[in-house]
Every structure is written in structure tokens, then in C-alpha cells.
Amino acid sequence: MARRIRRHIISMTGRAGSGHPGGSLSAVEIVSTLYFRVLKHDPQHPDWPERDRFVLSKGHSAPLLYAVLAECGYFPIDELASLRQINSRLQGHADRTCTAGVEMSSGALGQGLSFSIGIALAGRLDEQPYRVYTLLGDGECDEGQVWEAAMAAAHFKLDNLVAIVDRNGQQIGGWTCDVMELEPFTDKWQAFGWHTIEVDGHDFTQLIDAFEKVKTIKGQPTAIIAHTVKGKGVSFMENNPDFHGKAPDAEQVELALKELAD
Amino acid sequence: MTPDASQREAYGQTLVELGKENRDIVVLDADLRPSTMTSFFAKEFPERTFDCGIAEQNMVSIAAGLAASGKIPFASTFAVFAPGRCFDQIRMSIAQPHLNVKLVTTHSGLTVGEDGTSHQSLEDLALACSLPGFTVIAPADAIEATQAVRTAAATNGPFYIRLCRPKLPVLHDENYRFELGKAEVMRQGTQATIMAIGTRVVAALEAAENLGRDGIDCRVLNMSTLKPIDEAAIIKAANDTGAIVTAEEHMEHGGLGSIVARVLARNRPVPLEFVAIKDTYAESGSPADLLKKYGLTAGDIERAVRSVISRKKAG
């Protein structure tokens, strides 16, 4: 399935001629694990009040989210080809007004964790059993609002909230340590009052274990720091920041799809 | 005569009433509860109050998440901090998805007074009105503030309600019913129309009274709903009186004056004067001294009316 999702991401962004393949490819296992193993959700009823919520804070990874939603049956897989086209339901960045299953309009980085706090607080007030899973980019954590939210989520003791950071180590301008140092990254989350778990973000077993473990943590939110490789699965995209916000050309699409063949 | 009344106090009390009527009402603040008077609600409903600390960006995005989950969040801070400090969060978390968040800000405009420039919001109406789908209201007194807050709670979609710091004369009685999107005729008149918003409505009435003694007959409209603007009332005033003055505690750019000018330019151009802040920041001072120095008093409105009427005659 991960290979299928990766092929969708390559084909979609290749056809669109723009988009963000790198940070989509790095989080394939994270988002797939959530939708196929962890989340209680119903593609036939995207507004089911008790559903677990997945909030894509790093909205530029929309191609990944669309590919997974389509594979789940939220909309036809054929529709993936319309990414970024005029009148498409699949906007360049995730848009809750357009696409079934998309919880938040994102793309302006740094807002998703705060938005997720709102959903988690509402769930607690209404005694709903759902959990909120929010995917952030590591570069996104340059945004001050992420840390405002980190402070607040711990203050509100939101144990129904899980942040997953796609720690691929790169952002548009290169390595995160060169653009803006994030380390000691896990320590920061702990200092803000979060339980933390570090995993290999491409290892399904580690991810599944982490999501199980999260359910036992009470009285504080959990951050899963998922170590990943940007552009994972395509040799010439791996650890190459050029593919943060650039789509593969026709030749590169062909090469990538060959590498990703079953 | 009714004593002056506080819009903030009216807001705080109304929130408590709304909280009793509807358990989906929740309140957010950014460490200004005693000033915005959301403290009343916090005392009554602590479990439904979320103080986000001094973090306005976080506050408005949390409010959006609550709204996306069926709550009716009222989020409050000073007008200078929202929408200004958290404009992108309001834009993408609230306006674009058209979520049911009510931003109610206090201490707006010049009349926050001595705190000075850092606390004087003179751009907030322009920012709020630029957001598609937002309803923008600046009530003229405490009674209208209560009505506007109730209307916002009962109407789906994002609202920006701008309240002021000082107590204001009470212009309405308890039977007043605020109508969203409708200008309120406060005084009939034939020679010019003063269109005012917020604290300037009482100044407009004073100006009209003074002008009346000189035989100048002015209509006064309370333009409390800035968006959607009551185009019909503006066009009618232009047709009936042929001269218009706008008055607001806000920059000339992007506020009531700009919006009225747009409506007139499209429909019925007539001479127009603006009583507003002229592309400058202000300073510390008492509200009365500031209004005088920056040209927003009843006297300034009177001069603008005389000027616009002479332009009409010259035209």
C-alpha cells in the first residue's frame, strides 16, 4: 500500500507540474498507519461526530493526504489526477471546504496544532471518545505558534491529542539545522510538558506500537517524533531539498514510478 | 437621564446569559479577562472558559477548532491584538473555512486613551472587512452591544464585533432590536447625512443638534453593521440629502468612510467628507484630548457637514 500511495504522489504532482512531493513521501507510513490501522473513521460518513480526527498541519503534504483518502474511499481514485487544476476538489494545500475527509484548511504553517487543541477541548466537553492526531513538519516548528500550542495543550492536559512530527530534517532552504536549529528537539517537547516517543517513521511496527502506547498516557499530550527521510522511496528525491516544493518532470516521473513498481 | 453604560460590561453579562441558554457557548481569552469582562463567564462556567495566555494566534486557531466541532466560541482580546496580531490565523483558520467563531474585541480606537499608540486600534475594521464572509459590527452603545452579541450567537458564520473602553451615553431603550445589516435612522434630516459608527454616533447626534440650531437639518445614521453594509440606506441618503459625512474612530483608509465612498461611487456620487484618523498614529492622552487633537469631535463633524453642504451647493 505504501508503494501505491507513493506512486499516486509522484503521478499527481508530476501531472500537476507543481506541488510538494518530498514532504509527502516522507510521511507515507505515518499517514497510512493512521488511516489503515489506527483511526476510527467512516469514509461514507466523513462528518461522523465520534470519528478520530486527523489534522494535516503541514498542509503542503496534501497530495499524500488525498492519496490516502482516495484509497480509503472518500472519493474516487481517478480524481487524484485533478490535483491543482481549476475547479478541482483537490486544492494545492488541504482545504476543508473542498474535500471530504479534510478536517482543516492548512498551508499557512503553524496553525494545525492550535486548531487540534480546539477539537480536543470540544471532545472533552462533549465527553466524546475521539482522539486528535496532528501531523506537523519539523521545519514547521520554526513557527512560534507551534510552541504557543505546545504550551497550551500541556496546560489543558489534553491526553486526547497526539502530535506527530515528520522529522525529515529538511525544509525548502536545506537542512533544518542550517536554516534554523531545532535540536534538542525531543527535549523541547518534553520541556513543554509533553510525553514523547521517538520512532523510525518508515517502520510500520514502531509506528503501530507508538500509537498503541499513546492511548495509555494520561494527563498530558504525546508527541511522536518520527525520524524520516525526505523524498523517501525515490532515489533521486531522497534527502534532496530541491523536491520540497518542486514536482518531478515527465522523465523523473517515469524513473520514480519504475523504482516504486511492486 | 440614563447614566452612561459600558459595552464591555454588557458583553460580559450577555455572555453569561447566553451560556445559560446554550451549553455550546464557550469563551476564549488571551489573559485580558478582567478587561474584556469575559471574567463574568469564567466565574459562572469555568469548564467552558479557555484562557490561552498572551498568545492571540493560538487563541483564534483554537477557537476555530472548537467551532469546527460544533461549539460557538467567543474569543476576546483588545481590538489592537485581533485581527492585527493574528490576521493570518483568522484568515486561514476562521474566514476561509467560514467557521462559526465570534471575535469580540474591546478597547478599540483612540478612546483607549493613555495607553497610547501600541494599544490604539485604528486599522482593525479595515482588516476585518477585508475577510470574505465576515460580519463586522461596531455598536453605538451598551444596549446595541448586547443585541449585536446575541445576534452573533444566533447567526452562523464568523463575526467581528468591536467594542470600546469608556462608558458611553445610552442611545437606545431596552426595546431596541438591532437588525443585522440595517443602518438605523437616529435622526431625520434633509440637507446632509452624517453616517457614524461606534463611539462617533453620539458625537454625530450632538453635531446634528448643534447644526439644527443654525438651521442646518441633518440626518444621522448609525452604521453599526459595517459589513454587510446597508447600501440601500446609503443610496437613499445620497438621493434625499445630496451630501454625506462619515465619522469613525478608525483610519480613513478601509473603514466606514472608504466603504461608503465605494457604495456612492458605484451608485450615486455626491459630495462626501471623512471624519477619521488621517493616515497617522496617535499618542497617549485622555480620550477627550485625543479626539480633539486628531479631529474626531462633534465640532469636527459639524465643520465637515458645513463643508460638504457648500460643496453640494457649489456643484
HADDOCK unambig.tbl for C-alpha pairs under 7 A between the chains (distance, minus, plus):
assign (segid A and resid 96 and name CA) (segid B and resid 97 and name CA) 6.58 0.50 0.50
assign (segid A and resid 97 and name CA) (segid B and resid 97 and name CA) 5.83 0.50 0.50
assign (segid A and resid 105 and name CA) (segid B and resid 92 and name CA) 6.56 0.50 0.50
assign (segid A and resid 105 and name CA) (segid B and resid 93 and name CA) 6.70 0.50 0.50
assign (segid A and resid 105 and name CA) (segid B and resid 97 and name CA) 6.71 0.50 0.50
assign (segid A and resid 111 and name CA) (segid B and resid 61 and name CA) 6.31 0.50 0.50
assign (segid A and resid 111 and name CA) (segid B and resid 89 and name CA) 6.84 0.50 0.50
assign (segid A and resid 114 and name CA) (segid B and resid 58 and name CA) 5.48 0.50 0.50
assign (segid A and resid 114 and name CA) (segid B and resid 61 and name CA) 5.29 0.50 0.50
assign (segid A and resid 114 and name CA) (segid B and resid 62 and name CA) 4.90 0.50 0.50
assign (segid A and resid 115 and name CA) (segid B and resid 61 and name CA) 4.86 0.50 0.50
assign (segid A and resid 115 and name CA) (segid B and resid 62 and name CA) 4.65 0.50 0.50
assign (segid A and resid 115 and name CA) (segid B and resid 64 and name CA) 6.08 0.50 0.50
assign (segid A and resid 115 and name CA) (segid B and resid 65 and name CA) 4.31 0.50 0.50
assign (segid A and resid 116 and name CA) (segid B and resid 65 and name CA) 5.97 0.50 0.50
assign (segid A and resid 117 and name CA) (segid B and resid 62 and name CA) 5.76 0.50 0.50
assign (segid A and resid 117 and name CA) (segid B and resid 65 and name CA) 6.84 0.50 0.50
assign (segid A and resid 118 and name CA) (segid B and resid 62 and name CA) 4.23 0.50 0.50
assign (segid A and resid 118 and name CA) (segid B and resid 63 and name CA) 5.97 0.50 0.50
assign (segid A and resid 118 and name CA) (segid B and resid 64 and name CA) 6.76 0.50 0.50
assign (segid A and resid 118 and name CA) (segid B and resid 65 and name CA) 4.00 0.50 0.50
assign (segid A and resid 118 and name CA) (segid B and resid 66 and name CA) 4.29 0.50 0.50
assign (segid A and resid 119 and name CA) (segid B and resid 65 and name CA) 4.80 0.50 0.50
assign (segid A and resid 119 and name CA) (segid B and resid 66 and name CA) 5.25 0.50 0.50
assign (segid A and resid 119 and name CA) (segid B and resid 69 and name CA) 5.81 0.50 0.50
assign (segid A and resid 122 and name CA) (segid B and resid 66 and name CA) 5.64 0.50 0.50
assign (segid A and resid 122 and name CA) (segid B and resid 69 and name CA) 6.21 0.50 0.50
assign (segid A and resid 145 and name CA) (segid B and resid 57 and name CA) 6.50 0.50 0.50
assign (segid A and resid 145 and name CA) (segid B and resid 58 and name CA) 6.04 0.50 0.50
assign (segid A and resid 148 and name CA) (segid B and resid 55 and name CA) 6.49 0.50 0.50
assign (segid A and resid 148 and name CA) (segid B and resid 58 and name CA) 6.10 0.50 0.50
assign (segid A and resid 149 and name CA) (segid B and resid 58 and name CA) 5.98 0.50 0.50
assign (segid A and resid 152 and name CA) (segid B and resid 52 and name CA) 6.68 0.50 0.50
